[in-house]
Amino acid sequence: MTELFEFSPEELVAIRLSLRVAFWAMVGSLPFGVAVALALARGRFWGKSLLNMVVHLPLVMPPVVTGYLLLLLLGRRGPLGRLLDEAFGIVLAFRWTGAALAGAVMGFPLLVRSIRLSVEAVDRRLEQAAATLGASAIWVFLTVTLPLILPGIVAGMILSFARALGEFGATITFVSNIPGETQTLPTAIYALTQSPGGDVAALRLTLVSIAISMAALFASEAVAQHATRRAAGV
Amino acid sequence: MLSVAIRHRLGEFVLDAKFESAGGLTALFGRSGAGKTSLINAIAGLSRPEHGRIIVDGDILTDTERGLFIPAHKRHVGYVFQEGRLFPHLTVRQNLLYGRWFAPRPGRPGEVEHIVELLGIAALLARRTGGLSGGEKQRVAIGRALLSRPRLLVMDEPLAALDEARKEEILPYIERLRDEMGVPIVYVSHSIPEVTRLATTLVLLEGGRVAAAGPTESVMARTDLFPGSERSEAGALLATRLAGRDLRFGLTILRSAAGELRVPDLALPIGTALRVRIRARDVMIALRPPEGLSALNVLPVVVADIGPPEGSSVDLRLDCGGETLVARLTLRSVEALQLVPGRSVFAVIKSIAFDHQAFAGTTRALPGADAETR
């Protein structure tokens, strides 16, 4: 039984890498998520429905397709990948940063959706009231809009984190499954189930995945409750 | 000094209004859809009129001819909304102090304490806004607007969402605001008792146009201008002073240019200036001084003019010692008594007709005293 909790160094690396990938996927996509959610909720511009569609594509496309598109676009020989490599020396394909990008793209629709819903729920008359009290547009956003949509932002971040943590298809297609570089929890579990004698290790990592997911769920539940109280002004 | 002249089209509706106010409390009165809220939204900078000019204390806030439009947050026009609009994510104290962040000048010391005391909200400061009653919310909203140090305060039917008891709770605070804070107020209302009690200047709006504007007493006498449902409450305002008491019968004697009035006892000191609304429907006309009649108030008057008939009734404007009274009679009575402009008659008013809504207190005459007028 004790065998179940003896982590090998490779497994610990996979756990750490998974957390790092999911964290940066969440943090990196946040500013874009807020901007796109605001644009979709309040903006009036040409191509709005197109933007909405593009944002939601990763939700409906097979993840492998998303991963393959990322590889075509950002691989060493892809148009954007070559540009990034030559101009900034940034390489994403087959690196952990690429795994973070894949996770961010897959989690983006969830992040945007959550923030967008909370932006749409904001009573714009409160923003008007703030303006009559002397707050300029930027101050209205910082002191009224942002605090009111904060629960939506946090909930979206948790969803984005969880999605990036569980990402498999796009990750394995875009950055492969290199131990110590791009091997995350799901790809490690997959590899273990494919090798003889890997059952115990696979179960071990599975339990770790469940624990992380549960923690994220609890956090999201706590945020939702807080948000409900705030909305009622208590 | 406020000067407004705007024209704005909203679909079929055309708002075309022009009025001026020298300060005090200016009431914008009219039925819903008359353009009252559109007008104050334009003053506060929440909407941009197609044509027109809005000037406060010599500062041009809107001038479409010159392409000038000061945005709402730079106008320093405090706004008390019908529904309060308190920030749910802040405490009462944080709500109150919100506008001070952005106020142009640092606040006077003790200003917050003064306004908190004036509005009676000291006990609420640490609370969140969700648990407040409607009346409490509205008082906090008034305090929040005042503490942003506005040069003009606009209030959009701040009492409309409250029941009678809550209205009575807030009215004295608005009177104190008018008399003590020195901030000019534009007050939107469709309630005649509220307007009688609060307004120094009255602007009557009808279908987006100003039907009448001027000192409240003279506009109120134009009972023909008040919309149908409000007509029963319409009547002239009389400036009076509390002259004495009839202790034996619990009556108070008011003196005015029109003569003496006996009304149910008012717990106010002698000398208090009071504005009394005499509903047109409460005034009877007699050709001779009546005998054997229970009504206590009989004033000699001259028929000034006879308004247009409204159904079976008609409003007569009566001149009494320079003041105006309005009497609503049936067309039948007007014919039976052969009433014509210029004829001297007697106006008869029951003392009981003066209920508490008929009186508008002025705290100016009552330094330091409570503004309750009942």
Interface residues (C-beta under 8 A of the other chain):
Chain A: D123 R125 L126 Q128 A129 A130 A131 T132 L133 G134 A135 S136 A137 W139 V140 T143 V144 P147 L148 R230 A231 A232 G233 V234
Chain B: A44 G45 L46 P71 A72 H73 K74 R75 H76 V77 G78 Y79 F81 E83 R85 L86 F87 P88 H89 Y98 G99 W101 F102 A103 R128 T129 G130 G131 R144 A145 S148
